C-alpha cells in the first residue's frame, strides 16, 4: 500500500503545540477529509485544542507501511503517528 503522510499541527488550549502525522492511502487527496480524520483523532484526547492545520509532505521518504498502519487505514481510513505533545 502506498501511503501519504500529512504533517499536522494543533495548538492545545494549554499553549503547547501538538504535532502528529496522519497517514492515509496515497490516493486520498482531499484536505477536508484529512482534517476530519485529524479531528476524529483529537476527540480521543483528554484535553482541548484549537484549530488544526495539515499539509501533505512533498517527499520525506518511501517506506512500506507496517501491517498495523495498513490495518488502521483499511479499518478507519487513516492511521496516526504521534510526534510531539500528543499526551
C-alpha positions as CSV (number, residue, x, y, z in Angstrom):
1,X,0.0,0.0,0.0
2,X,1.3,3.4,-0.9
3,X,0.8,5.8,2.0
4,X,0.7,9.6,2.0
5,X,1.9,11.4,5.1
6,X,0.1,14.6,6.2
7,X,2.1,16.7,8.6
8,X,-0.4,18.0,11.2
9,X,-0.2,20.7,13.8
10,X,-2.7,21.7,16.5
11,X,-2.5,24.3,19.3
12,X,-3.6,22.9,22.6
13,X,-5.6,25.2,24.9
14,X,-2.8,24.8,27.5
15,X,-0.5,26.6,25.0
16,X,1.5,23.6,23.9
17,X,2.0,22.9,20.2
18,X,0.9,19.4,19.2
19,X,2.4,17.6,16.2
20,X,1.3,14.3,14.6
21,X,1.2,12.7,11.2
22,X,-1.9,11.5,9.6
23,X,-1.2,8.5,7.2
24,X,-3.7,7.7,4.5
25,X,-3.9,5.8,1.3
26,X,-1.9,7.8,-1.2
27,X,-5.0,8.1,-3.4
28,X,-6.7,10.3,-0.8
29,X,-6.2,13.9,-1.9
30,X,-9.0,15.9,-0.2
31,X,-7.6,18.1,2.5
32,X,-11.0,18.4,4.2
33,X,-11.2,14.6,4.5
34,X,-7.7,14.6,6.1
35,X,-8.7,17.3,8.5
36,X,-11.8,15.2,9.5
37,X,-9.5,12.3,10.3
38,X,-7.4,14.6,12.4
39,X,-10.5,15.9,14.3
40,X,-11.6,12.3,14.9
41,X,-8.2,11.5,16.4
42,X,-8.3,14.7,18.6
43,X,-11.7,13.6,20.1
44,X,-9.8,10.7,21.7
45,X,-7.6,13.0,23.6
46,X,-8.3,14.2,27.2
47,X,-7.5,17.9,26.5
48,X,-8.9,20.8,24.4
49,X,-7.4,22.0,21.2
50,X,-7.8,25.0,18.9
51,X,-7.8,24.6,15.1
52,X,-6.0,22.1,13.0
53,X,-3.5,22.5,10.1
54,X,-2.3,19.7,7.9
55,X,-0.3,19.7,4.8
56,X,0.8,16.8,2.6
57,X,4.5,16.1,2.8
58,X,6.0,16.6,-0.7
59,X,8.7,14.0,-0.2
60,X,10.0,12.7,3.1
61,X,10.9,9.1,2.3
62,X,9.5,5.9,0.8
63,X,8.6,3.1,3.1
64,X,6.4,0.1,3.1
65,X,3.5,0.7,5.5
66,X,3.6,-1.6,8.5
67,X,0.8,-4.2,8.9
68,X,-0.7,-2.1,11.8
69,X,-0.8,1.1,9.7
70,X,-2.3,-0.8,6.7
71,X,-4.9,-2.3,9.1
72,X,-5.8,1.1,10.5
73,X,-6.2,2.6,7.1
74,X,-8.3,-0.3,5.9
75,X,-10.5,-0.1,9.0
76,X,-10.7,3.6,9.7
77,X,-9.3,5.3,6.6
78,X,-6.3,6.7,8.4
79,X,-3.5,6.0,10.9
80,X,-1.8,8.4,13.3
81,X,1.9,8.7,14.3
82,X,2.2,10.9,17.4
83,X,5.2,13.2,17.3
84,X,5.0,15.9,19.9
85,X,2.8,16.8,22.9
86,X,0.1,14.3,22.0
87,X,-0.5,13.0,25.5
